[in-house]
Amino acid sequence: MAKHDIGYFAHEGLSNMFSHGFMSFAAVGITVACLLIMGTFTLVAVNANELLRDLEQENEILAYVDDSYTETEAKALQTTLEAVPNVASAVYISKEQAMEDFVAQYPDEDMFQDLDPEILRDRYAIKITDLEQIRQTKETVEGIPGIARVNAYEEIAGGFITVRNVATVICVALIVILFVVSVFIISNTIKLTTFDRRDEIAIMRMVGATNGFIRWPFVYEGFMMGLLGAVIAFFSQWGLYAAVTRGVDNNDTLQLIHVIPFQELWVPVAAVFAAAGILIGVGGSLSAIRKFLQV
């Protein structure tokens, strides 16, 4: 393709885009909306997945040793516990250590300062590998002789897993649906252009213009609409994400939720938005021009 051809195709594509201002605006707007919705649910899924990884690294289940076990017998359970599937580590905590930790956690509560460690039990702080298997792991640990009780915050873990799974399913479904809708809108926008220029297209075919020469201006038009939509969607997503991050930081006083900074995500987000926008635009263009090139 010659350099002057590229300039001609780009000029024609840009002219076509502005000659149908309202429909072009609608096509770009639909593309922006679709990318924003897809991007939002994708980022929710990414953050939920990151929270799950953090929980898997930090979350512990506590296994309390039977009161009848001596300290030696209690410590002997460590090997058995670490052999349980999905257990990353099991750390023994004596009654005395547990009391020291408890007092340190509540230094201003005088009533907790002189408690007898004997009211507590020896225990194991168990870190797990896969949070989704927390229930099975808890049941297995509970079945080990010498373990009296197990505390596991299944509801919290289950909540994050549910959010992650729902966001992922919705994200995939929306990507498919909104991609089709975007291609359809842009396709119809460019069909108006091709319909207005059907006589010109027919003459070009009669004088021997190739299908490629006729097709390229419409491809450029779709390309520019898709890219413009992607750029607008990207900066809108950035602003929306920053606003949500500030809201979470201001309201999450316990710092339970960690939102990934957009600075760590902007490169893949920009790449995906650009690729999706261009694919939507070019796909819509090729779909629109196809029937006008049929002999």
C-alpha positions in Angstrom: 0.0 0.0 0.0 1.5 3.3 -1.1 2.0 6.2 1.3 -0.4 8.4 -0.7 -3.0 5.7 -0.5 -2.8 5.6 3.3 -3.3 9.4 3.4 -6.3 9.1 1.1 -7.9 6.3 3.1 -7.3 8.1 6.4 -8.8 11.3 5.0 -11.8 9.5 3.6 -12.4 7.6 6.8 -12.2 10.8 8.9 -14.5 12.6 6.5 -17.1 9.8 6.6 -17.0 9.8 10.4 -17.8 13.5 10.6 -20.3 13.5 7.8 -22.6 11.3 9.9 -22.0 13.2 13.1 -24.9 11.9 15.2 -24.6 8.3 14.3 -20.8 8.4 14.7 -21.3 10.0 18.1 -23.8 7.3 19.0 -21.4 4.6 17.9 -18.5 6.1 19.9 -20.8 6.5 22.9 -21.9 2.9 22.8 -18.3 1.8 22.5 -17.4 3.9 25.5 -20.3 2.6 27.6 -19.5 -1.0 26.7 -15.8 -0.7 27.5 -16.6 1.0 30.7 -19.0 -1.7 31.9 -16.7 -4.5 30.8 -13.7 -2.7 32.4 -15.5 -2.1 35.7 -16.6 -5.7 36.2 -13.2 -6.9 35.1 -11.4 -4.6 37.7 -13.8 -5.8 40.4 -12.9 -9.4 39.6 -9.2 -8.6 39.6 -9.4 -6.9 43.0 -11.5 -9.7 44.4 -9.0 -12.2 43.2 -6.2 -10.2 44.8 -8.0 -10.0 48.1 -8.4 -13.8 48.0 -4.7 -14.2 47.5 -4.0 -11.9 50.4 -6.4 -13.8 52.6 -4.8 -17.1 51.6 -1.4 -15.7 52.7 -2.7 -14.0 55.9 -5.8 -15.8 57.0 -5.4 -18.4 59.7 -7.7 -21.0 61.2 -7.2 -21.8 64.8 -7.1 -25.4 66.0 -7.5 -25.8 69.8 -5.8 -28.8 71.4 -7.7 -31.0 73.8 -7.3 -30.0 77.5 -6.2 -33.5 78.5 -3.1 -33.3 76.2 0.2 -32.4 77.8 2.5 -29.8 76.2 4.6 -32.6 74.7 1.6 -34.4 73.2 0.2 -31.1 71.9 3.5 -30.2 70.1 3.6 -33.7 68.6 0.4 -32.9 66.7 2.3 -30.4 64.4 3.6 -33.1 62.0 0.0 -34.5 61.6 -1.5 -31.1 61.0 1.1 -30.0 58.4 0.4 -33.3 56.6 -3.2 -32.3 56.0 -3.9 -31.3 52.4 -4.2 -27.5 51.8 -2.3 -26.7 55.0 0.7 -24.5 54.3 2.0 -24.3 57.9 1.0 -25.0 61.5 2.5 -23.0 64.3 2.2 -24.2 67.9 1.0 -21.5 70.4 1.1 -22.4 74.1 -1.4 -21.1 76.6 1.1 -18.7 78.0 2.0 -17.3 74.5 -1.7 -17.0 73.7 -2.3 -15.0 76.9 0.6 -12.7 76.2 -0.7 -12.0 72.7 -4.2 -11.4 74.2 -2.9 -8.9 76.8 -0.8 -7.2 74.1 -3.9 -6.8 71.9 -5.9 -5.1 74.7 -3.2 -3.1 76.7 -5.8 -0.6 78.0 -8.2 -3.2 79.4 -7.2 -3.8 83.1 -9.5 -6.7 83.5 -7.5 -8.7 80.9 -4.1 -8.1 82.5 -4.2 -10.6 85.3 -6.0 -13.5 83.8 -4.7 -17.0 84.4 -3.3 -18.7 81.2 -4.9 -21.9 82.3 -8.3 -20.6 81.2 -7.0 -20.8 77.6 -6.0 -23.8 75.5 -2.9 -24.7 73.6 -3.6 -24.1 69.9 -2.2 -24.1 66.4 -2.3 -21.2 64.0 -2.8 -22.9 60.6 -2.3 -21.1 57.3 -4.0 -22.6 54.3 -3.0 -22.7 50.6 -6.4 -22.5 48.9 -9.1 -20.4 50.6 -11.8 -22.1 48.5 -11.1 -25.4 50.3 -11.3 -23.9 53.8 -14.4 -25.9 54.8 -12.9 -29.2 53.8 -9.6 -28.3 55.6 -11.5 -27.4 58.7 -13.4 -30.7 58.7 -10.2 -32.7 58.2 -8.4 -30.9 61.1 -11.4 -31.3 63.3 -11.2 -35.1 62.7 -7.6 -35.3 64.0 -7.4 -36.9 67.5 -6.3 -34.3 70.0 -8.0 -31.4 68.3 -11.0 -30.2 70.3 -12.3 -27.4 68.2 -11.4 -25.4 65.1 -12.2 -21.7 64.4 -12.4 -20.8 60.7 -13.9 -17.6 59.3 -15.7 -19.3 56.4 -18.3 -16.6 55.9 -15.7 -13.9 55.2 -13.7 -16.2 52.9 -16.9 -17.3 51.2 -18.0 -13.7 50.7 -14.8 -12.8 48.8 -15.0 -16.0 46.7 -18.7 -15.2 45.8 -17.8 -11.7 44.8 -14.9 -12.9 42.7 -16.9 -15.6 41.0 -20.0 -13.5 40.3 -17.9 -10.6 39.0 -16.0 -13.0 36.7 -19.2 -14.6 35.3 -20.9 -11.2 34.8 -17.7 -9.9 33.2 -17.5 -12.7 30.7 -21.2 -12.5 29.8 -21.1 -8.7 29.4 -18.0 -8.9 27.3 -19.7 -11.2 24.8 -23.1 -9.3 24.8 -21.7 -5.8 24.7 -19.1 -6.7 22.1 -21.8 -7.9 19.8 -23.9 -4.8 20.5 -21.0 -2.5 19.8 -20.1 -4.2 16.5 -23.8 -4.0 15.5 -24.1 -0.3 16.3 -20.8 0.6 14.5 -21.8 -1.7 11.6 -25.1 0.1 11.1 -23.4 3.5 11.4 -21.0 2.6 8.6 -23.8 1.0 6.6 -25.4 4.5 6.4 -22.1 5.8 4.9 -21.9 3.0 2.4 -25.6 3.4 1.4 -25.1 7.2 0.8 -22.0 6.3 -1.3 -23.5 3.2 -3.1 -23.4 4.9 -6.5 -19.8 6.0 -6.0 -18.9 2.5 -4.9 -20.6 1.1 -8.0 -18.8 3.5 -10.3 -15.4 2.6 -8.6 -16.1 -1.1 -9.2 -17.0 -0.4 -12.9 -13.7 1.4 -13.5 -11.8 -1.5 -12.0 -11.1 -0.4 -8.4 -10.3 -3.4 -6.2 -12.4 -4.4 -3.2 -9.5 -3.5 -1.0 -9.3 0.1 -2.3 -13.0 0.5 -1.8 -13.0 -1.2 1.7 -10.0 0.6 3.3 -11.7 4.1 3.9 -14.5 2.4 5.8 -12.0 0.3 7.8 -10.2 3.5 8.7 -13.5 5.0 9.8 -14.3 2.1 12.0 -10.7 2.1 13.3 -10.8 5.7 14.3 -14.3 5.4 15.9 -13.2 2.4 17.9 -9.9 4.0 19.0 -11.6 7.2 20.0 -14.1 5.3 22.0 -11.2 3.3 23.7 -9.3 6.5 24.6 -12.4 8.2 26.1 -13.4 4.9 28.0 -9.8 4.6 29.4 -9.7 8.0 30.9 -13.3 7.7 32.2 -12.4 4.3 33.7 -9.3 5.9 35.4 -11.4 8.7 36.9 -14.2 6.3 38.0 -11.6 3.9 39.6 -9.9 6.7 41.4 -13.2 7.9 42.8 -14.1 4.4 44.0 -10.7 3.9 45.5 -11.0 7.2 47.5 -14.4 6.2 48.7 -13.2 2.8 49.9 -10.2 4.3 51.6 -12.3 6.9 53.4 -14.9 4.4 54.6 -12.9 1.3 55.3 -11.7 2.3 58.8 -10.5 -1.2 59.6 -8.5 -1.4 56.3 -10.0 -4.7 55.4 -10.1 -4.0 51.7 -7.0 -3.2 49.7 -7.7 -1.7 46.3 -4.9 -2.2 43.7 -3.6 1.2 42.6 -4.6 2.1 39.1 -0.9 2.9 38.4 -0.3 -0.8 38.6 -3.1 -1.7 36.2 -3.2 1.1 33.6 -0.9 -0.6 31.0 -2.9 -3.8 30.6 -6.2 -1.8 30.9 -5.1 0.6 28.1 -3.9 -2.3 25.9 -7.2 -4.2 26.4 -9.3 -1.1 25.8 -7.3 -0.2 22.7 -7.5 -3.7 21.3 -11.2 -4.1 22.1 -12.1 -0.7 20.6 -10.1 -1.2 17.4 -11.5 -4.8 17.0 -15.1 -3.5 17.5 -14.6 -0.6 15.1 -12.8 -2.6 12.3 -15.2 -5.6 12.8 -18.2 -3.4 12.4 -16.7 -1.8 9.3 -15.9 -5.1 7.6 -19.4 -6.4 8.5 -21.1 -3.3 7.0 -19.1 -3.1 3.7 -19.3 -6.8 2.9 -22.6 -6.8 1.1 -21.8 -3.7 -1.0 -18.7 -5.5 -2.4 -20.6 -8.6 -3.5 -20.8 -9.0 -7.2 
